[in-house]
């Protein structure tokens, strides 16, 4: 018996990168900048929406980075990274760290985080988590990294979101409908 395919849907043998991007663009998520320092002490960072909480005991985050990124090289060098969760006013920083700009850290205020030395984006992050790498493994053209959270800084604010190929924010001052 053949399985019916809903009208308008196709079942390609493989899904293209563009089709996969279209799917994921419909899934709004928070925006973070992952930062690290390399063996020479140079800062690296990139905008990342591939972030997830894995477990509370021990507190562990999952990130996915392109295998060729300088940020990943820094994480490999030091075994540590920081997750800077951006606030709603940090769109320019999200765009800067998503660009090919050679010196991203020249245009933002940052300090080395206390334990890892990974850059903490002091003006743009509503929260930052310093993480120690617990596990890494390749998946396609990316590497999945599990990091145990060693320390947190939280100042609060409205988080920056990305979805439908545009930035937005979640207004934490409003009450949810139906509450």
Buried (B, 14 or more C-beta within 10 A) or exposed (E): EEEEEEEEEEEEEEEEEEEEEEEEEEEBBBBBBBBBBBEEEEBBBBBBBBBEEEEEEEBBBBBBBBEEBBBBBBBBBBBBBBBBBBBBBBBEBBEBBBEEEEEBBEEBEBEBBEEBBBBBBBEBBBBBBBBBBBEBEEEEEBBBBBBBBBEEBEEEBBBBBBBEEEBBBEEEEEEEEEE
